[in-house]
Amino acid sequence: MIGLYIHVPFCIEKCPYCNFYSFRAHQKQKDAYFSAILAEIRKRGGEKRANTLYFGGGTPTLLESDKINKIIKYATYYFGLGCDDEITIEANPKTLSQKKLFELKKAGVNRLSIGAQSGSSAELKALGRKHNLRDVENAVRIAKSEGFENISVDIIIGAPGQTVETMFETLEFVEKLDIDHCSLYQLKIEPETPFGQNPPSNLASEDDVATIYLAAIERLKKMGIRQYEISNFSKKFKQSKHNLKYWTREEYIGFGPSAHSFLDGKRFFHEPNFEKYINDVMYVRHEEVLNENFEWLMLGLRLARGVGLLDLKRKGFWDKVFEAKAKKLQDVGYAKLCGGRFFLTPRGMLVQNAILLNLCDNIH
C-alpha cells in the first residue's frame, strides 16, 4: 500500500534557517490551493490503496479545519484510506488551540508532529522561532486531553549556542512532555536563507554537532526512545509508518507544490512554484533515477536495522571486497555485522555518505 503526502506551503513567518518551500499566504491563495489539491487527488486516485497520509509544510495547521477534513475525506474515498490508518499533521505549537485540536481529531488526524525545535528558550530565540516552551507544553497537554495518543516533536541539532548541556536540557523537556516519538534534525545552513547570508557567529562546529548527536542518542535511549532511522527515534511500536515508506522504497504520492512522488518505479515532483501548480496540478518533472540497488542500500543504511546479508548477496553487493570493507568498518566502530544483518552504528551514520562511496565506489 502507498503513502500520501500533502505539502502545505503556508507559514506564519519564514524562519531564518528554513529552506522548505513556504510563504505567508492570503485567503484567496489558500482557497485556490485547496481546490487544486482536491483536483489532484481526484485525478490520481482510484488505482492504489493508501494506508498513510501526511500533511507537511510549511505549517499545515494554518489551513482551516474544514479544508483539512475535506482533504482527508477525498483521500479516504479515492485511495481507500481507513479509519485506523496513520494520518499525521505537522504543526507549529502556536496554531494548536483546544478548538483546532478538537477539529483535527474529529476529522481523523491521529498523529501530531509538533515543531518544538528546542527545550531552551535561548536557542528558540536564536533560531528565530515565535513560540515559547509554554506553547509547546500547552499544545501537548491539550492534544492528550483531546485523545491524541501518538505525538512527536522535532528538535534541531546544531542550533546557535547549542552544547551537550543545552541538548540535555532539551531532552529533559521532551521527557516531561511524555511523548512517544522524537525527530532530531541537524541544522543546515542553506545559501539562500538569512542564516546562509549572515550566519550566526556561535554555530557549533561539525565535531561539536557529532558529539551532541551521539550524546542525544544515549540520553534518548535511557528515556526508552530508541533510534530507528538516522534522524528518528521512538518508543516501541511508535515509529512513523509514513516516513518508513521513504527508507524502504515503498510507493508514495506527493500532492502540492514542491511535493515528490515515487510510483511504479519512477520518481517525479512538482516544482516549488505555487502558480504553476494551481494552473496544472498534473504537471510534473521526472527525477534522474539512481542505480536501483545503490538507492536500496543508501536508504536501507539510514535505518538502525540496516540491510540483510541475504539481500546484499541477492542484489550483487556481497563479494570479497565488500565483505572486507564491511569488516573494517566494524573494526573501527562504524558498522556491525550481526544477526544476519549489516547496519551502521550512530558514529557510522554521521559519515554515511563517505561510507557509501567507499562501499560502492564501482557503482554509479
C-alpha positions as a printed NumPy array, in Angstrom:
array([[  0.   ,   0.   ,   0.   ],
       [  1.141,   3.525,  -0.735],
       [  1.583,   6.681,   1.312],
       [  0.083,  10.093,   0.555],
       [  1.933,  13.326,   1.265],
       [  0.24 ,  16.741,   1.17 ],
       [  2.607,  19.715,   1.046],
       [  1.003,  22.809,   2.559],
       [  3.285,  25.751,   1.652],
       [  1.907,  28.288,   4.125],
       [  3.708,  29.652,   7.183],
       [  3.083,  32.216,   9.901],
       [  6.519,  33.625,   9.185],
       [  9.595,  32.257,   7.428],
       [ 12.271,  31.09 ,   9.879],
       [ 15.794,  32.358,   9.082],
       [ 17.196,  28.837,   8.596],
       [ 14.304,  27.347,   6.61 ],
       [ 14.841,  26.197,   3.025],
       [ 11.495,  24.428,   2.573],
       [  9.057,  25.831,   0.043],
       [  6.728,  28.009,   2.112],
       [  5.403,  31.567,   2.312],
       [  2.828,  33.753,   4.037],
       [ -0.437,  33.482,   2.132],
       [ -3.688,  35.372,   1.869],
       [ -7.106,  33.711,   1.862],
       [ -7.511,  33.606,  -1.918],
       [ -4.259,  31.652,  -2.212],
       [ -5.408,  29.188,   0.435],
       [ -8.717,  28.689,  -1.359],
       [ -7.014,  28.177,  -4.726],
       [ -4.562,  25.73 ,  -3.173],
       [ -7.388,  23.756,  -1.548],
       [ -9.261,  23.414,  -4.847],
       [ -6.081,  22.308,  -6.623],
       [ -5.264,  19.65 ,  -4.008],
       [ -8.751,  18.152,  -4.305],
       [ -8.45 ,  18.161,  -8.086],
       [ -5.123,  16.329,  -7.985],
       [ -6.45 ,  13.734,  -5.536],
       [ -9.386,  13.093,  -7.866],
       [ -7.156,  12.74 , -10.914],
       [ -4.547,  10.478,  -9.3  ],
       [ -6.927,   8.369,  -7.214],
       [ -8.749,   5.137,  -7.915],
       [ -5.997,   2.58 ,  -8.552],
       [ -3.781,   2.397,  -5.462],
       [ -4.764,   1.767,  -1.84 ],
       [ -3.124,   4.046,   0.743],
       [ -2.575,   3.408,   4.437],
       [ -0.782,   6.62 ,   5.475],
       [ -1.5  ,  10.305,   4.944],
       [  0.967,  13.003,   5.965],
       [  0.365,  16.764,   5.95 ],
       [  3.736,  18.53 ,   5.805],
       [  4.92 ,  22.039,   5.145],
       [  5.12 ,  24.85 ,   5.855],
       [  2.589,  24.856,   8.627],
       [ -0.347,  22.635,   7.578],
       [ -2.377,  23.652,  10.632],
       [ -2.755,  27.12 ,   9.109],
       [ -5.303,  25.518,   6.784],
       [ -8.85 ,  25.818,   8.052],
       [-10.069,  22.638,   9.759],
       [-12.93 ,  22.162,   7.308],
       [-10.391,  22.113,   4.449],
       [ -8.248,  19.519,   6.231],
       [-11.382,  17.473,   6.891],
       [-12.377,  17.589,   3.207],
       [ -8.89 ,  16.569,   2.055],
       [ -8.984,  13.557,   4.391],
       [-12.42 ,  12.61 ,   3.078],
       [-11.145,  12.798,  -0.506],
       [ -8.105,  10.674,   0.392],
       [-10.429,   8.158,   2.034],
       [-12.725,   7.981,  -0.98 ],
       [-10.133,   7.962,  -3.775],
       [ -7.369,   5.949,  -2.072],
       [ -9.288,   3.751,   0.361],
       [ -7.717,   5.286,   3.452],
       [ -9.097,   3.502,   6.518],
       [-10.16 ,   4.931,   9.872],
       [ -7.29 ,   3.116,  11.631],
       [ -4.607,   4.178,   9.135],
       [ -1.953,   6.686,  10.157],
       [ -2.876,  10.326,   9.47 ],
       [ -0.185,  12.792,  10.555],
       [ -0.149,  16.568,  10.537],
       [  2.825,  18.814,  11.244],
       [  2.068,  21.782,  13.47 ],
       [  3.547,  24.954,  14.858],
       [  2.641,  24.851,  18.576],
       [  1.135,  28.347,  18.349],
       [ -1.54 ,  27.055,  15.957],
       [ -2.796,  24.277,  18.25 ],
       [ -5.686,  25.697,  20.236],
       [ -8.227,  23.479,  22.006],
       [-10.725,  24.152,  19.205],
       [ -8.188,  23.32 ,  16.48 ],
       [ -7.12 ,  20.072,  18.116],
       [-10.729,  19.017,  18.671],
       [-11.478,  19.642,  14.99 ],
       [ -8.35 ,  17.807,  13.804],
       [ -9.193,  14.756,  15.909],
       [-12.758,  14.784,  14.66 ],
       [-11.5  ,  14.992,  11.061],
       [ -9.486,  11.799,  11.552],
       [ -5.969,  13.055,  12.32 ],
       [ -4.413,  10.588,  14.777],
       [ -0.751,  11.621,  14.841],
       [  0.796,  15.03 ,  15.564],
       [  4.302,  16.195,  14.677],
       [  4.947,  19.368,  16.67 ],
       [  7.789,  21.712,  15.743],
       [  9.227,  22.25 ,  19.219],
       [ 12.815,  22.678,  17.846],
       [ 14.373,  23.124,  21.298],
       [ 13.754,  22.984,  25.018],
       [ 15.975,  26.014,  25.543],
       [ 14.437,  29.488,  25.424],
       [ 17.766,  30.959,  24.308],
       [ 18.009,  28.536,  21.392],
       [ 14.428,  29.216,  20.303],
       [ 15.233,  32.922,  20.191],
       [ 18.458,  32.289,  18.267],
       [ 16.515,  30.185,  15.737],
       [ 14.001,  32.969,  15.195],
       [ 11.101,  30.893,  16.475],
       [  7.999,  32.792,  17.624],
       [  6.737,  30.176,  20.076],
       [  7.981,  29.558,  23.602],
       [  8.278,  26.482,  25.8  ],
       [  4.876,  27.068,  27.376],
       [  3.288,  26.981,  23.909],
       [  4.745,  23.503,  23.348],
       [  3.674,  22.274,  26.792],
       [  0.146,  23.571,  26.291],
       [ -0.119,  22.049,  22.804],
       [  0.905,  18.598,  24.054],
       [ -1.309,  18.796,  27.148],
       [ -4.385,  19.835,  25.156],
       [ -3.673,  17.271,  22.432],
       [ -3.638,  14.496,  25.03 ],
       [ -6.886,  15.787,  26.525],
       [ -8.46 ,  15.574,  23.052],
       [ -7.415,  11.938,  22.692],
       [ -4.183,  12.134,  20.701],
       [ -2.027,   9.165,  21.702],
       [  0.674,   9.44 ,  19.039],
       [  2.67 ,  12.669,  19.369],
       [  6.109,  13.53 ,  18.016],
       [  8.294,  16.593,  18.45 ],
       [ 11.013,  17.939,  16.153],
       [ 14.307,  19.04 ,  17.689],
       [ 17.172,  20.823,  15.924],
       [ 20.767,  19.733,  16.432],
       [ 23.373,  22.441,  15.937],
       [ 21.265,  25.443,  16.942],
       [ 23.309,  28.607,  17.609],
       [ 24.937,  28.335,  21.022],
       [ 23.942,  24.692,  21.5  ],
       [ 26.093,  22.428,  23.668],
       [ 25.732,  18.92 ,  25.047],
       [ 24.406,  20.502,  28.238],
       [ 21.699,  22.502,  26.458],
       [ 20.75 ,  19.422,  24.428],
       [ 20.274,  17.518,  27.685],
       [ 18.105,  20.429,  28.86 ],
       [ 16.005,  19.989,  25.723],
       [ 15.709,  16.231,  26.194],
       [ 14.663,  16.699,  29.821],
       [ 11.931,  18.968,  28.461],
       [ 10.933,  16.249,  25.97 ],
       [ 10.874,  13.637,  28.734],
       [  8.496,  15.765,  30.809],
       [  6.187,  16.018,  27.797],
       [  5.889,  12.202,  27.903],
       [  5.593,  11.736,  24.152],
       [  6.386,   8.687,  22.019],
       [  8.476,   9.973,  19.123],
       [ 11.252,  12.479,  18.572],
       [ 12.984,  13.65 ,  15.385],
       [ 16.456,  15.184,  15.592],
       [ 17.318,  17.251,  12.531],
       [ 20.733,  18.763,  12.005],
       [ 20.662,  22.475,  11.237],
       [ 21.817,  23.02 ,   7.669],
       [ 22.93 ,  26.44 ,   6.549],
       [ 21.498,  26.95 ,   3.05 ],
       [ 22.962,  29.811,   0.978],
       [ 19.633,  31.413,   0.046],
       [ 18.355,  31.691,   3.635],
       [ 19.014,  34.595,   6.045],
       [ 21.292,  32.297,   8.062],
       [ 23.147,  31.465,   4.848],
       [ 23.654,  35.117,   4.011],
       [ 24.566,  36.102,   7.567],
       [ 25.481,  33.003,   9.611],
       [ 25.257,  33.248,  13.405],
       [ 28.685,  33.584,  14.974],
       [ 28.114,  30.883,  17.584],
       [ 27.235,  27.912,  15.39 ],
       [ 28.605,  24.595,  16.613],
       [ 31.471,  23.014,  14.679],
       [ 30.999,  19.68 ,  12.86 ],
       [ 32.843,  17.9  ,  15.668],
       [ 30.618,  19.563,  18.28 ],
       [ 27.467,  18.595,  16.358],
       [ 28.689,  14.99 ,  16.184],
       [ 29.308,  14.976,  19.941],
       [ 25.849,  16.435,  20.63 ],
       [ 24.191,  13.904,  18.287],
       [ 25.858,  10.892,  19.909],
       [ 25.14 ,  12.166,  23.424],
       [ 21.47 ,  12.779,  22.489],
       [ 21.108,   9.217,  21.209],
       [ 22.337,   7.792,  24.504],
       [ 20.101,  10.103,  26.525],
       [ 17.035,   9.209,  24.449],
       [ 17.798,   5.518,  24.852],
       [ 17.663,   5.93 ,  28.637],
       [ 14.247,   7.539,  28.148],
       [ 13.033,   4.456,  26.248],
       [ 13.085,   6.326,  22.946],
       [ 15.314,   4.349,  20.592],
       [ 16.775,   5.224,  17.227],
       [ 15.192,   3.539,  14.204],
       [ 16.487,   5.895,  11.494],
       [ 19.28 ,   8.465,  11.268],
       [ 17.042,  11.313,  12.45 ],
       [ 14.112,   9.473,  14.051],
       [ 13.582,   7.922,  17.476],
       [ 10.552,   6.331,  19.102],
       [  9.156,   4.179,  21.834],
       [  8.217,   0.629,  20.878],
       [  5.677,   0.391,  18.036],
       [  5.524,   4.189,  17.661],
       [  7.66 ,   4.609,  14.54 ],
       [  6.259,   6.837,  11.804],
       [  4.688,   4.397,   9.337],
       [  4.617,   7.066,   6.65 ],
       [  8.259,   8.109,   6.9  ],
       [  9.383,   4.481,   6.925],
       [  7.996,   4.189,   3.396],
       [ 10.69 ,   6.575,   2.171],
       [ 13.523,   4.459,   3.573],
       [ 12.114,   1.103,   2.466],
       [ 11.364,   2.273,  -1.101],
       [  7.609,   1.837,  -0.758],
       [  5.453,   3.911,  -3.066],
       [  4.073,   7.325,  -2.195],
       [  2.379,  10.217,  -3.985],
       [  3.114,  13.84 ,  -3.141],
       [  0.426,  16.489,  -3.682],
       [  1.077,  20.223,  -3.787],
       [  3.917,  22.486,  -4.946],
       [  7.401,  21.005,  -4.315],
       [  5.993,  17.583,  -3.314],
       [  7.864,  14.478,  -4.504],
       [  6.477,  11.081,  -5.505],
       [  7.738,   7.545,  -6.067],
       [  5.306,   5.451,  -8.081],
       [  5.647,   2.471, -10.424],
       [  9.42 ,   2.677, -10.147],
       [  9.542,   6.337, -11.188],
       [ 10.387,   9.445,  -9.162],
       [  8.748,  12.743, -10.068],
       [  7.936,  16.023,  -8.394],
       [  6.043,  19.278,  -8.613],
       [  8.208,  22.344,  -8.966],
       [  8.262,  24.71 ,  -5.966],
       [  6.041,  27.113,  -7.883],
       [  2.6  ,  27.922,  -6.492],
       [  1.141,  29.455,  -9.665],
       [  2.356,  26.617, -11.891],
       [  0.797,  24.055,  -9.56 ],
       [ -2.532,  25.888,  -9.342],
       [ -2.707,  26.115, -13.135],
       [ -1.798,  22.48 , -13.829],
       [ -1.85 ,  20.004, -10.939],
       [ -0.767,  17.118, -13.172],
       [  2.367,  18.824, -14.467],
       [  5.449,  17.119, -13.016],
       [  9.155,  16.863, -13.682],
       [ 10.874,  13.492, -13.534],
       [ 13.949,  12.969, -11.418],
       [ 17.091,  11.255, -12.562],
       [ 16.879,   7.693, -11.283],
       [ 19.813,   6.386,  -9.274],
       [ 21.079,   2.853,  -9.702],
       [ 18.213,   0.93 ,  -8.07 ],
       [ 20.433,  -1.297,  -5.946],
       [ 22.591,   1.619,  -4.816],
       [ 19.459,   3.534,  -3.815],
       [ 18.216,   0.489,  -1.896],
       [ 21.496,   0.318,   0.036],
       [ 21.664,   4.076,   0.608],
       [ 18.141,   4.196,   2.053],
       [ 18.497,   0.932,   3.957],
       [ 21.596,   2.121,   5.775],
       [ 19.665,   5.105,   7.094],
       [ 17.721,   2.621,   9.224],
       [ 19.07 ,   1.374,  12.533],
       [ 18.224,  -2.172,  11.439],
       [ 20.276,  -1.747,   8.258],
       [ 20.04 ,  -4.353,   5.498],
       [ 20.002,  -8.154,   5.411],
       [ 23.102, -10.06 ,   4.284],
       [ 20.968, -12.313,   2.087],
       [ 19.556,  -9.23 ,   0.35 ],
       [ 23.078,  -7.842,  -0.103],
       [ 24.076, -11.097,  -1.794],
       [ 20.933, -11.26 ,  -3.904],
       [ 21.479,  -7.711,  -5.146],
       [ 25.096,  -8.421,  -6.052],
       [ 26.843,  -6.346,  -3.378],
       [ 28.305,  -9.041,  -1.189],
       [ 31.642, -10.068,  -2.682],
       [ 35.061, -10.426,  -1.058],
       [ 35.848,  -6.728,  -1.495],
       [ 32.563,  -5.55 ,   0.026],
       [ 32.889,  -8.055,   2.888],
       [ 36.418,  -6.867,   3.675],
       [ 35.267,  -3.229,   3.732],
       [ 32.287,  -4.085,   5.928],
       [ 34.515,  -5.905,   8.438],
       [ 36.943,  -2.98 ,   8.505],
       [ 34.037,  -0.607,   9.24 ],
       [ 33.051,  -2.923,  12.082],
       [ 36.595,  -2.938,  13.451],
       [ 36.662,   0.879,  13.692],
       [ 33.168,   1.105,  15.207],
       [ 31.267,   2.493,  12.222],
       [ 29.187,  -0.61 ,  11.434],
       [ 28.157,  -4.019,  12.71 ],
       [ 27.613,  -7.453,  11.173],
       [ 25.151,  -9.16 ,  13.489],
       [ 22.107, -11.429,  13.279],
       [ 22.384, -11.773,   9.526],
       [ 22.304,  -8.015,   9.015],
       [ 24.717,  -5.209,   8.181],
       [ 23.997,  -1.859,   9.807],
       [ 25.722,   1.371,  10.725],
       [ 26.317,   2.445,  14.294],
       [ 25.375,   6.01 ,  15.295],
       [ 29.009,   7.   ,  14.639],
       [ 28.749,   5.46 ,  11.195],
       [ 25.527,   7.275,  10.453],
       [ 27.356,  10.572,  10.942],
       [ 29.538,   9.747,   7.927],
       [ 27.065,   7.651,   5.961],
       [ 27.783,   9.332,   2.621],
       [ 31.514,   8.67 ,   2.859],
       [ 30.845,   5.057,   3.851],
       [ 28.529,   4.54 ,   0.878],
       [ 31.065,   5.962,  -1.544],
       [ 33.677,   3.635,  -0.123],
       [ 31.444,   0.562,  -0.224],
       [ 30.116,   1.244,  -3.723],
       [ 32.982,   3.011,  -5.476],
       [ 32.296,   0.921,  -8.596],
       [ 28.535,   1.635,  -8.743],
       [ 27.077,   4.777, -10.319]])
